[in-house]
């Protein structure tokens, strides 16, 4: 698994995950939609920590700075 996410990408994903969690735990979003969004937030956090997004592979996208390889 080759890393394909840059630091800006990871930070944006973490911010979205925090926003989703706040919306859920303040009960602004609840029910089935809330659960689906929490699962999505968890995926965002996991992909941020491992620096790999499987959806980038088919499109050959990489937001990582290649000079750091």
MDAnalysis code that builds the backbone (N, CA, C; Angstrom):
import MDAnalysis as mda
import numpy as np

u = mda.Universe.empty(207, n_residues=69, atom_resindex=np.repeat(np.arange(69), 3), trajectory=True)
u.add_TopologyAttr("name", ["N", "CA", "C"] * 69)
u.add_TopologyAttr("resid", np.arange(1, 70))
u.add_TopologyAttr("resname", ["UNK", "UNK", "UNK", "UNK", "UNK", "UNK", "UNK", "UNK", "UNK", "UNK", "UNK", "UNK", "UNK", "UNK", "UNK", "UNK", "UNK", "UNK", "UNK", "UNK", "UNK", "UNK", "UNK", "UNK", "UNK", "UNK", "UNK", "UNK", "UNK", "UNK", "UNK", "UNK", "UNK", "UNK", "UNK", "UNK", "UNK", "UNK", "UNK", "UNK", "UNK", "UNK", "UNK", "UNK", "UNK", "UNK", "UNK", "UNK", "UNK", "UNK", "UNK", "UNK", "UNK", "UNK", "UNK", "UNK", "UNK", "UNK", "UNK", "UNK", "UNK", "UNK", "UNK", "UNK", "UNK", "UNK", "UNK", "UNK", "UNK"])
u.atoms.positions = np.array([
    [0.839, -1.166, 0.000],
    [0.000, 0.000, 0.000],
    [0.892, 1.240, 0.000],
    [0.937, 1.907, -1.120],
    [1.752, 3.112, -1.244],
    [0.936, 4.322, -0.809],
    [1.521, 5.174, 0.002],
    [0.828, 6.356, 0.501],
    [0.498, 7.289, -0.659],
    [-0.740, 7.816, -0.655],
    [-1.149, 8.697, -1.736],
    [-1.887, 9.944, -1.241],
    [-1.740, 10.272, 0.038],
    [-2.408, 11.439, 0.599],
    [-1.398, 12.401, 1.203],
    [-1.551, 13.662, 0.871],
    [-0.697, 14.694, 1.427],
    [-1.244, 15.213, 2.747],
    [-0.496, 16.080, 3.389],
    [-0.894, 16.565, 4.711],
    [-2.141, 17.441, 4.643],
    [-2.298, 18.247, 3.605],
    [-3.501, 19.081, 3.486],
    [-4.742, 18.205, 3.340],
    [-4.639, 17.159, 2.552],
    [-5.739, 16.217, 2.365],
    [-6.130, 15.564, 3.689],
    [-5.136, 15.154, 4.460],
    [-5.404, 14.518, 5.755],
    [-6.069, 15.478, 6.723],
    [-5.611, 16.717, 6.752],
    [-6.194, 17.709, 7.668],
    [-7.646, 18.004, 7.299],
    [-7.924, 18.146, 6.015],
    [-9.295, 18.409, 5.571],
    [-10.213, 17.256, 5.949],
    [-9.745, 16.022, 5.768],
    [-10.559, 14.858, 6.132],
    [-10.829, 14.817, 7.633],
    [-9.834, 15.133, 8.435],
    [-10.032, 15.131, 9.885],
    [-11.006, 16.226, 10.318],
    [-10.939, 17.380, 9.673],
    [-11.870, 18.460, 9.997],
    [-13.299, 18.037, 9.673],
    [-13.514, 17.430, 8.509],
    [-14.847, 16.953, 8.156],
    [-15.341, 15.891, 9.134],
    [-14.460, 15.006, 9.566],
    [-14.847, 13.970, 10.520],
    [-15.272, 14.593, 11.850],
    [-14.551, 15.599, 12.305],
    [-14.905, 16.273, 13.558],
    [-16.247, 16.982, 13.415],
    [-16.470, 17.644, 12.294],
    [-17.749, 18.329, 12.075],
    [-18.904, 17.340, 12.093],
    [-18.739, 16.205, 11.431],
    [-19.782, 15.186, 11.415],
    [-20.044, 14.666, 12.822],
    [-18.986, 14.412, 13.577],
    [-19.153, 13.916, 14.950],
    [-19.882, 14.936, 15.821],
    [-19.535, 16.205, 15.690],
    [-20.209, 17.252, 16.473],
    [-21.686, 17.323, 16.096],
    [-21.994, 17.254, 14.811],
    [-23.387, 17.285, 14.378],
    [-24.175, 16.101, 14.934],
    [-23.531, 14.943, 14.980],
    [-24.216, 13.758, 15.497],
    [-24.411, 13.843, 17.016],
    [-23.373, 14.174, 17.740],
    [-23.460, 14.158, 19.199],
    [-24.251, 15.335, 19.771],
    [-24.459, 16.389, 18.991],
    [-25.352, 17.465, 19.423],
    [-26.774, 17.216, 18.913],
    [-26.986, 16.087, 18.298],
    [-28.272, 15.610, 17.789],
    [-28.876, 16.512, 16.729],
    [-28.048, 17.206, 16.002],
    [-28.521, 17.962, 14.841],
    [-28.814, 16.986, 13.708],
    [-27.976, 15.962, 13.598],
    [-28.186, 14.868, 12.651],
    [-28.352, 13.602, 13.482],
    [-29.434, 12.869, 13.232],
    [-29.668, 11.661, 14.027],
    [-30.294, 10.582, 13.148],
    [-30.596, 9.477, 13.761],
    [-31.226, 8.370, 13.048],
    [-30.272, 7.663, 12.111],
    [-30.848, 7.118, 11.050],
    [-30.072, 6.352, 10.081],
    [-29.027, 7.224, 9.391],
    [-29.413, 8.438, 9.042],
    [-28.461, 9.347, 8.409],
    [-27.278, 9.627, 9.330],
    [-27.549, 9.787, 10.613],
    [-26.486, 10.030, 11.577],
    [-25.506, 8.872, 11.656],
    [-26.034, 7.662, 11.671],
    [-25.170, 6.470, 11.724],
    [-24.326, 6.368, 10.461],
    [-24.944, 6.609, 9.309],
    [-24.205, 6.542, 8.043],
    [-23.091, 7.589, 8.028],
    [-23.398, 8.799, 8.505],
    [-22.380, 9.845, 8.540],
    [-21.266, 9.519, 9.533],
    [-21.598, 8.882, 10.658],
    [-20.548, 8.478, 11.605],
    [-19.626, 7.433, 10.999],
    [-20.189, 6.507, 10.249],
    [-19.359, 5.502, 9.570],
    [-18.458, 6.183, 8.546],
    [-19.022, 7.142, 7.812],
    [-18.230, 7.909, 6.843],
    [-17.112, 8.673, 7.540],
    [-17.414, 9.259, 8.691],
    [-16.402, 9.991, 9.461],
    [-15.288, 9.051, 9.923],
    [-15.663, 7.847, 10.332],
    [-14.664, 6.868, 10.762],
    [-13.735, 6.500, 9.597],
    [-14.303, 6.346, 8.418],
    [-13.492, 6.040, 7.232],
    [-12.538, 7.192, 6.938],
    [-13.026, 8.432, 7.077],
    [-12.159, 9.586, 6.865],
    [-10.987, 9.599, 7.843],
    [-11.253, 9.283, 9.093],
    [-10.201, 9.269, 10.103],
    [-9.193, 8.158, 9.816],
    [-9.684, 6.981, 9.486],
    [-8.794, 5.843, 9.219],
    [-7.902, 6.128, 8.018],
    [-8.494, 6.635, 6.934],
    [-7.678, 6.921, 5.748],
    [-6.679, 8.044, 6.016],
    [-7.029, 8.959, 6.899],
    [-6.085, 10.028, 7.248],
    [-4.882, 9.477, 7.996],
    [-5.125, 8.560, 8.914],
    [-4.019, 8.026, 9.706],
    [-3.104, 7.097, 8.922],
    [-3.651, 6.374, 7.955],
    [-2.791, 5.477, 7.174],
    [-2.272, 6.144, 5.901],
    [-2.728, 7.373, 5.615],
    [-2.277, 8.156, 4.450],
    [-2.525, 7.445, 3.131],
    [-3.618, 6.709, 3.061],
    [-3.937, 5.963, 1.850],
    [-5.431, 6.001, 1.606],
    [-5.826, 6.404, 0.405],
    [-7.227, 6.409, 0.017],
    [-7.407, 5.440, -1.147],
    [-8.171, 4.369, -0.948],
    [-8.350, 3.392, -2.027],
    [-9.098, 3.965, -3.236],
    [-9.895, 4.989, -3.038],
    [-10.620, 5.583, -4.166],
    [-9.704, 6.363, -5.095],
    [-8.527, 6.720, -4.633],
    [-7.565, 7.430, -5.483],
    [-6.880, 6.492, -6.478],
    [-6.825, 5.203, -6.177],
    [-6.091, 4.255, -7.030],
    [-6.603, 4.175, -8.468],
    [-7.909, 3.963, -8.702],
    [-8.359, 3.815, -10.094],
    [-8.128, 5.073, -10.936],
    [-8.108, 6.226, -10.275],
    [-7.935, 7.481, -10.990],
    [-6.482, 7.970, -10.980],
    [-5.619, 7.205, -10.343],
    [-4.192, 7.524, -10.223],
    [-3.962, 8.924, -9.660],
    [-4.723, 9.230, -8.596],
    [-4.611, 10.523, -7.925],
    [-3.657, 10.380, -6.749],
    [-2.830, 11.367, -6.554],
    [-1.967, 11.423, -5.385],
    [-1.827, 12.882, -4.967],
    [-2.167, 13.176, -3.721],
    [-2.008, 14.526, -3.203],
    [-0.726, 14.646, -2.377],
    [0.047, 13.602, -2.382],
    [1.288, 13.567, -1.638],
    [2.409, 14.245, -2.417],
    [3.259, 14.957, -1.717],
    [4.388, 15.598, -2.338],
    [5.412, 14.529, -2.703],
    [5.715, 14.373, -3.979],
    [6.624, 13.319, -4.438],
    [8.074, 13.546, -4.036],
    [8.431, 14.746, -3.637],
    [9.799, 15.016, -3.220],
    [10.132, 14.346, -1.898],
    [9.105, 13.964, -1.127],
    [9.340, 13.330, 0.169],
    [9.545, 11.825, 0.080],
    [9.397, 11.244, -1.095],
    [9.510, 9.777, -1.216],
    [10.870, 9.305, -0.899],
])
